[in-house]
Amino acid sequence: MKTVRVPEAMQGLFATAEQLVSRFFSERVDDPAHGTIEIHGERYVLVRAAALSVEFFDLVRTLYSDKNSAEADELARALLFDLAHAVGKTDARNFHDKMSLSDPIAKLSAGPIHFAYAGWAFVDIFPESRATPDDEYCLVYDHPYSFESDAWVRAKRTSTLPVCIMNAGYSSGWCEESFGQSLVAAELLCRGKGDETCRFIMAPPTRIGGHIDAYIAAHPEVASRAAGYRIPDFFARKREEEALKERQDELERELRQAQKIEALGRLAGGIAHDFNNIISVVLGQAMLAQRRVRPHDPLSQDLARIIRAAERASSLTQQLLAFGRSQVSRNEVLELNAVVQDMAQMIERVIGDDIEFALHLDTEAGCVNADRAQLEQVLMNLAVNARDAMPKGGRLKIETRRVGSARAELTITDNGVGMDENIRARAFEPFFTTKGERGTGLGLSTVYGIVSNAGGSINVESRVDEGSVFRISLPRVAAQAPIVNVAEEESTVGDGTVLVVEDRVDLRELVGNSLQVYGYRTLIAESVDDALRFLASKETEIDALVTDVVMPKMSGVELAAQALKLRPAIRVLFMSGYAPDPEHRALFANNGAAFLQKPFTPEQLAAKVAALLRNAN
């Protein structure tokens, strides 16, 4: 045979292929007058070998002069392999169609001969080759006269790496098209780097590494020279682009979800703020009325029911505020394990006897800066959700652990019904629930808001019928004295004049009446302008300013600043349904101001004013 060297057992097969390929290339028509070369009715193009080899590497190095030569060469290798692999596949498909080949072995055997006729290289296939159309496919072969290595030799250049990239790509492309499975070829020896021949191994991408290792182990004499081989990653950049696009899409989905949660959070916070004002009036007036009624009067029981309902409504607004990250956090340094242990008995009662409950607490978990009540709410919400996910019983495990020096992790694990990916993706979405009428859809969104407010993060892992794992990561802090808000003294009765500024009539009247009941003189300002007139009057004594934060024309913070200019000794109490922002906190620190979260009771209001005035003396 003239165009290929194969083991004796394959010679009959390749002899037939040689006749077939020879007939194909015999139908060649050169027509320089029209600039065409046609073979078997297909147009071909002659290209100088060096232009696709040594000169191509030089060109890429010039174009990418800002990179080092090794990076430029890797780029050139990737481009050449991908191009040749694609050309090999399309050439094989064209040849198979033209010559009516359907048998995979006949298709493959025509490849090396077509390769020789097209001027790529002579092929010498080794006996250890296994050309089977499955994962065991392995071809070991030489290209003694590869056009690529020949170009380097003629240019009197030597490469540190194998240079026959297009030969490897074209061959693997042809064989892949013939057998219908992914194949890749790696060059172990190369004339372009000074070896006596160009030797290749071709195999499926997942198996080629093992075949190369086995070949080198069986031929230790080539081990040192084959050390620089590369396994081409066919269309690697395409896959990287697809992976990048997929990640970008995922990030965009996460961003849209975060924006949706943020928008709903603002809406929920706004609703909760307005609702707080209403609840404050209902709760406060009911409590004032109850003070005027004898304990055994039936009306007292009715008022108690109103108060309990208002308190439940207040609890709901706290959930909304927590979700909207507007809830007041009474943060303190807490030992994480202590909080979990204190809640353990209550959790056991809530989940029931049919659920096994376990605690695994890391003694190194340390302390976190959080609101104790909110952290307990997180534990209880997740425990109740776990209970509901295990209607036939199961196992609930709460763990703590230290993660590095900066984080503490709280993990709640159940083996309940779990969630599919669609439900898991919406788990923290507000008003989303799988409990039907039994759920509000605020439980997990509230947990999300509380954890975020504490500077932490939460994620969930879950599979259907395998349970769920909620992981909460919180910043660790050093054990120290608790960080608390302005203390509330037990005494509520006081003496002094208080200027009340609130734009809502019903709430303004409630605050005024409540303070009067507890012994304070009150000045009621219907607007910011009224308040400024009171403050500017030298004939009016004012000991404290009680003001709403959000008001028309001028905020409570701005009003307080004006009040302190006019009356430096005045004490300030802010009222709001929202958590205090940095401006409020600055006034707390610099001027002894205080903050009262809505809704509040008349007694809480009076106690806060009493403490404020007492600290001023």
LINURRA-V577182 format. One record per residue. RES is the residue in three letters. PSI is psi in radians with two decimals (999 if undefined). BURIAL is 1 if it has 24 or more other ideal C-beta (glycine too) atoms within 12 Angstrom, else 0. Layout:
# LINURRA-V577182
RES,PSI,BURIAL
RES,PSI,BURIAL
This chain:
# LINURRA-V577182
MET,2.47,1
LYS,-0.49,0
THR,-0.06,1
VAL,2.62,1
ARG,2.16,1
VAL,2.82,1
PRO,2.70,0
GLU,-0.63,0
ALA,-0.37,0
MET,-0.05,1
GLN,-0.69,0
GLY,-0.77,0
LEU,-0.79,1
PHE,-0.44,1
ALA,-0.72,0
THR,-0.72,0
ALA,-0.65,1
GLU,-0.70,1
GLN,-0.70,0
LEU,-0.80,1
VAL,-0.65,1
SER,-0.72,1
ARG,-0.66,0
PHE,-0.85,1
PHE,-0.24,1
SER,-0.38,0
GLU,1.14,0
ARG,2.35,0
VAL,2.06,0
ASP,2.24,0
ASP,1.36,0
PRO,-0.48,0
ALA,-0.50,0
HIS,0.05,0
GLY,0.67,0
THR,2.57,0
ILE,2.14,0
GLU,2.43,0
ILE,2.11,1
HIS,0.72,1
GLY,0.00,0
GLU,2.43,0
ARG,2.39,0
TYR,2.87,1
VAL,2.27,0
LEU,2.28,0
VAL,2.37,0
ARG,2.35,0
ALA,-0.76,1
ALA,-0.51,1
ALA,-0.44,0
LEU,0.30,1
SER,-1.87,1
VAL,-0.69,1
GLU,-0.53,1
PHE,-0.72,1
PHE,-0.74,1
ASP,-0.73,0
LEU,-0.80,0
VAL,-0.68,1
ARG,-0.66,0
THR,-0.76,0
LEU,-0.58,0
TYR,0.89,0
SER,-0.33,0
ASP,-0.21,0
LYS,2.88,0
ASN,2.86,0
SER,-0.56,0
ALA,-0.75,0
GLU,-0.76,0
ALA,-0.72,0
ASP,-0.68,1
GLU,-0.68,1
LEU,-0.77,1
ALA,-0.73,1
ARG,-0.76,1
ALA,-0.75,1
LEU,-0.81,1
LEU,-0.74,1
PHE,-0.83,1
ASP,-0.74,1
LEU,-0.85,1
ALA,-0.65,1
HIS,-0.77,1
ALA,-0.73,1
VAL,-0.72,1
GLY,-0.71,1
LYS,-0.80,1
THR,-0.62,0
ASP,-0.73,1
ALA,-0.78,1
ARG,-0.75,0
ASN,-0.78,1
PHE,-0.76,1
HIS,-0.71,1
ASP,-0.78,0
LYS,-0.67,0
MET,0.15,1
SER,0.84,0
LEU,2.34,1
SER,-0.47,0
ASP,2.21,0
PRO,-0.70,1
ILE,-0.71,0
ALA,-0.69,1
LYS,-0.80,1
LEU,-0.72,1
SER,-0.42,1
ALA,-0.34,1
GLY,-0.99,1
PRO,-0.58,1
ILE,-0.75,1
HIS,-0.64,1
PHE,-0.77,1
ALA,-0.76,1
TYR,-0.57,1
ALA,-0.04,1
GLY,0.22,1
TRP,-0.97,1
ALA,2.78,1
PHE,2.51,1
VAL,2.29,1
ASP,1.83,1
ILE,2.32,1
PHE,2.69,1
PRO,-0.51,0
GLU,0.00,0
SER,2.57,1
ARG,1.65,1
ALA,1.24,1
THR,2.43,0
PRO,1.03,0
ASP,-2.96,0
ASP,-0.25,0
GLU,0.04,0
TYR,2.26,1
CYS,2.14,1
LEU,2.17,1
VAL,2.16,1
TYR,2.79,1
ASP,2.62,1
HIS,1.52,1
PRO,-0.45,1
TYR,0.79,1
SER,2.36,1
PHE,-0.54,1
GLU,-0.87,1
SER,-0.59,1
ASP,-0.66,1
ALA,-0.69,1
TRP,-0.73,1
VAL,-0.79,1
ARG,-0.57,0
ALA,0.01,0
LYS,0.74,0
ARG,2.62,0
THR,2.35,0
SER,2.67,1
THR,-0.26,0
LEU,2.79,1
PRO,2.52,1
VAL,-0.12,1
CYS,1.14,1
ILE,-0.78,1
MET,-0.63,1
ASN,-0.79,1
ALA,-0.75,1
GLY,-0.80,1
TYR,-0.79,1
SER,-0.80,1
SER,-0.59,1
GLY,-0.77,1
TRP,-0.84,1
CYS,-0.63,1
GLU,-0.76,1
GLU,-0.61,1
SER,-0.71,1
PHE,-0.18,1
GLY,0.45,0
GLN,2.68,1
SER,2.32,1
LEU,2.66,1
VAL,2.59,1
ALA,2.41,1
ALA,2.42,1
GLU,2.08,1
LEU,-0.80,1
LEU,2.64,1
CYS,2.32,1
ARG,-0.48,1
GLY,-0.31,1
LYS,0.30,1
GLY,0.02,0
ASP,2.89,1
GLU,-0.30,0
THR,3.07,1
CYS,1.97,1
ARG,2.37,1
PHE,2.69,1
ILE,2.27,1
MET,2.36,1
ALA,2.98,1
PRO,2.55,1
PRO,-0.60,1
THR,-0.23,0
ARG,-0.22,1
ILE,-0.63,1
GLY,-0.76,0
GLY,-0.70,0
HIS,-0.69,1
ILE,-0.78,1
ASP,-0.75,0
ALA,-0.70,0
TYR,-0.78,1
ILE,-0.66,1
ALA,-0.61,0
ALA,-0.29,0
HIS,1.24,0
PRO,-0.34,0
GLU,-0.32,0
VAL,-0.03,1
ALA,-0.88,0
SER,-0.62,0
ARG,-0.41,1
ALA,0.06,1
ALA,-0.47,0
GLY,0.28,1
TYR,2.72,1
ARG,2.44,1
ILE,1.88,1
PRO,2.44,1
ASP,1.64,0
PHE,2.20,1
PHE,0.66,0
ALA,-0.72,0
ARG,-0.62,0
LYS,-0.76,0
ARG,-0.68,0
GLU,-0.71,0
GLU,-0.74,0
GLU,-0.72,0
ALA,-0.71,0
LEU,-0.73,0
LYS,-0.71,0
GLU,-0.74,0
ARG,-0.67,0
GLN,-0.76,0
ASP,-0.70,0
GLU,-0.73,0
LEU,-0.67,0
GLU,-0.69,0
ARG,-0.74,0
GLU,-0.68,0
LEU,-0.77,0
ARG,-0.71,0
GLN,-0.75,0
ALA,-0.71,0
GLN,-0.69,0
LYS,-0.76,0
ILE,-0.70,1
GLU,-0.77,0
ALA,-0.76,0
LEU,-0.56,1
GLY,-0.77,1
ARG,-0.72,0
LEU,-0.83,0
ALA,-0.72,1
GLY,-0.71,1
GLY,-0.77,0
ILE,-0.77,1
ALA,-0.65,1
HIS,-0.85,1
ASP,-0.70,1
PHE,-0.63,1
ASN,-0.72,1
ASN,-0.76,1
ILE,-0.81,1
ILE,-0.64,1
SER,-0.76,1
VAL,-0.83,1
VAL,-0.87,1
LEU,-0.80,1
GLY,-0.81,1
GLN,-0.63,1
ALA,-0.68,1
MET,-0.68,1
LEU,-0.72,1
ALA,-0.68,1
GLN,-0.53,1
ARG,-0.45,1
ARG,-0.07,0
VAL,2.45,0
ARG,2.55,0
PRO,-0.60,0
HIS,0.02,0
ASP,2.29,0
PRO,-0.52,0
LEU,-0.51,0
SER,-0.68,0
GLN,-0.69,0
ASP,-0.73,0
LEU,-0.63,1
ALA,-0.67,0
ARG,-0.72,0
ILE,-0.75,1
ILE,-0.76,1
ARG,-0.71,0
ALA,-0.71,0
ALA,-0.64,1
GLU,-0.66,1
ARG,-0.70,0
ALA,-0.65,1
SER,-0.68,1
SER,-0.68,1
LEU,-0.71,1
THR,-0.58,1
GLN,-0.63,1
GLN,-0.77,1
LEU,-0.72,1
LEU,-0.66,1
ALA,-0.74,1
PHE,-0.72,1
GLY,0.09,1
ARG,0.59,1
SER,0.10,1
GLN,2.50,1
VAL,2.21,1
SER,2.07,1
ARG,1.33,1
ASN,2.56,1
GLU,2.81,1
VAL,2.07,1
LEU,2.43,1
GLU,2.03,1
LEU,-0.79,1
ASN,-0.65,1
ALA,-0.72,0
VAL,-0.79,1
VAL,-0.78,1
GLN,-0.69,0
ASP,-0.53,0
MET,-0.24,1
ALA,-0.80,1
GLN,-0.75,0
MET,-0.72,0
ILE,-0.73,1
GLU,-0.73,0
ARG,-0.66,0
VAL,-0.70,1
ILE,-0.38,1
GLY,2.93,0
ASP,-0.34,0
ASP,0.04,0
ILE,2.12,1
GLU,2.28,0
PHE,2.29,1
ALA,2.49,0
LEU,2.30,1
HIS,1.75,0
LEU,2.17,1
ASP,2.11,0
THR,-0.26,0
GLU,0.14,0
ALA,-0.69,1
GLY,-2.74,1
CYS,2.69,1
VAL,2.75,1
ASN,1.82,1
ALA,2.92,1
ASP,2.10,1
ARG,-0.79,1
ALA,-0.69,1
GLN,-0.69,1
LEU,-0.68,1
GLU,-0.64,1
GLN,-0.68,1
VAL,-0.86,1
LEU,-0.78,1
MET,-0.75,1
ASN,-0.79,1
LEU,-0.62,1
ALA,-0.74,1
VAL,-0.74,1
ASN,-0.72,1
ALA,-0.74,1
ARG,-0.80,1
ASP,-0.46,1
ALA,-0.10,1
MET,1.12,1
PRO,-0.40,0
LYS,0.30,0
GLY,2.94,0
GLY,-2.59,1
ARG,2.26,0
LEU,2.22,1
LYS,2.28,1
ILE,2.21,1
GLU,2.64,1
THR,2.64,1
ARG,2.70,1
ARG,2.33,1
VAL,1.75,1
GLY,-2.73,0
SER,-0.25,0
ALA,-0.21,0
ARG,2.65,1
ALA,2.47,1
GLU,2.32,1
LEU,2.13,1
THR,2.29,1
ILE,2.06,1
THR,2.35,1
ASP,2.85,1
ASN,0.75,1
GLY,-2.65,1
VAL,-0.34,1
GLY,-3.08,1
MET,2.52,1
ASP,3.07,0
GLU,-0.64,0
ASN,-0.77,0
ILE,-0.74,0
ARG,-0.70,1
ALA,-0.42,0
ARG,0.15,1
ALA,-0.70,1
PHE,0.13,1
GLU,2.28,1
PRO,2.47,1
PHE,0.16,1
PHE,2.21,1
THR,2.61,0
THR,0.14,1
LYS,0.12,0
GLY,-2.38,0
GLU,-0.22,0
ARG,-0.25,0
GLY,2.61,0
THR,-0.30,0
GLY,0.20,1
LEU,-0.19,1
GLY,-1.03,1
LEU,-0.58,1
SER,-0.59,1
THR,-0.77,1
VAL,-0.79,1
TYR,-0.78,1
GLY,-0.73,1
ILE,-0.82,1
VAL,-0.74,1
SER,-0.73,1
ASN,-0.52,1
ALA,0.12,1
GLY,0.30,1
GLY,-3.02,1
SER,2.73,1
ILE,2.43,1
ASN,2.85,1
VAL,2.39,1
GLU,2.32,0
SER,2.58,1
ARG,2.57,0
VAL,2.30,0
ASP,0.14,0
GLU,-0.04,0
GLY,-3.03,1
SER,2.63,1
VAL,2.05,1
PHE,2.15,1
ARG,2.12,1
ILE,2.14,1
SER,2.22,1
LEU,2.57,1
PRO,2.34,1
ARG,2.55,1
VAL,2.79,1
ALA,2.53,0
ALA,2.21,0
GLN,-3.10,0
ALA,2.47,0
PRO,2.56,0
ILE,1.93,0
VAL,2.83,0
ASN,3.14,1
VAL,2.27,1
ALA,2.55,0
GLU,2.09,1
GLU,2.79,0
GLU,-0.60,0
SER,2.37,0
THR,-0.42,1
VAL,2.35,0
GLY,-3.07,1
ASP,2.18,0
GLY,3.00,1
THR,2.25,1
VAL,2.24,1
LEU,2.09,1
VAL,2.18,1
VAL,2.00,1
GLU,2.24,1
ASP,-0.33,1
ARG,2.17,1
VAL,-0.87,0
ASP,-0.68,0
LEU,-0.60,1
ARG,-0.78,1
GLU,-0.68,0
LEU,-0.82,1
VAL,-0.80,1
GLY,-0.86,1
ASN,-0.71,1
SER,-0.80,1
LEU,-0.64,1
GLN,-0.68,1
VAL,-0.61,1
TYR,0.28,1
GLY,0.10,0
TYR,2.61,1
ARG,2.44,0
THR,2.51,1
LEU,2.18,1
ILE,2.07,1
ALA,2.14,1
GLU,-0.25,0
SER,3.01,1
VAL,-0.68,1
ASP,-0.75,0
ASP,-0.76,1
ALA,-0.75,1
LEU,-0.60,1
ARG,-0.76,0
PHE,-0.80,1
LEU,-0.58,1
ALA,-0.32,0
SER,2.16,0
LYS,-0.21,0
GLU,-0.18,0
THR,2.18,0
GLU,2.26,0
ILE,2.11,1
ASP,-0.56,1
ALA,2.61,1
LEU,2.11,1
VAL,1.97,1
THR,2.51,1
ASP,2.72,1
VAL,-0.82,1
VAL,1.96,1
MET,2.78,1
PRO,2.68,0
LYS,-0.85,0
MET,2.34,1
SER,2.86,1
GLY,-0.57,1
VAL,-0.77,1
GLU,-0.69,1
LEU,-0.73,1
ALA,-0.68,1
ALA,-0.74,1
GLN,-0.72,1
ALA,-0.70,1
LEU,-0.48,1
LYS,-0.72,0
LEU,-0.60,0
ARG,1.49,1
PRO,-0.46,0
ALA,-0.07,0
ILE,2.51,1
ARG,2.55,1
VAL,2.32,1
LEU,2.09,1
PHE,2.50,1
MET,2.35,1
SER,2.70,1
GLY,-0.20,1
TYR,2.76,1
ALA,2.60,1
PRO,2.41,1
ASP,3.12,0
PRO,-0.55,0
GLU,-0.74,0
HIS,-0.81,1
ARG,-0.62,0
ALA,-0.70,0
LEU,-0.64,1
PHE,-0.87,1
ALA,-0.70,0
ASN,-0.48,0
ASN,0.16,1
GLY,0.43,1
ALA,2.84,1
ALA,2.99,1
PHE,2.42,1
LEU,2.12,1
GLN,2.32,1
LYS,2.58,1
PRO,2.71,1
PHE,2.83,1
THR,2.79,1
PRO,-0.67,1
GLU,-0.74,1
GLN,-0.71,1
LEU,-0.84,1
ALA,-0.68,1
ALA,-0.69,1
LYS,-0.75,1
VAL,-0.70,1
ALA,-0.78,1
ALA,-0.67,1
LEU,-0.81,1
LEU,-0.57,1
ARG,-0.67,1
ASN,-0.35,1
ALA,-0.36,0
ASN,999,0
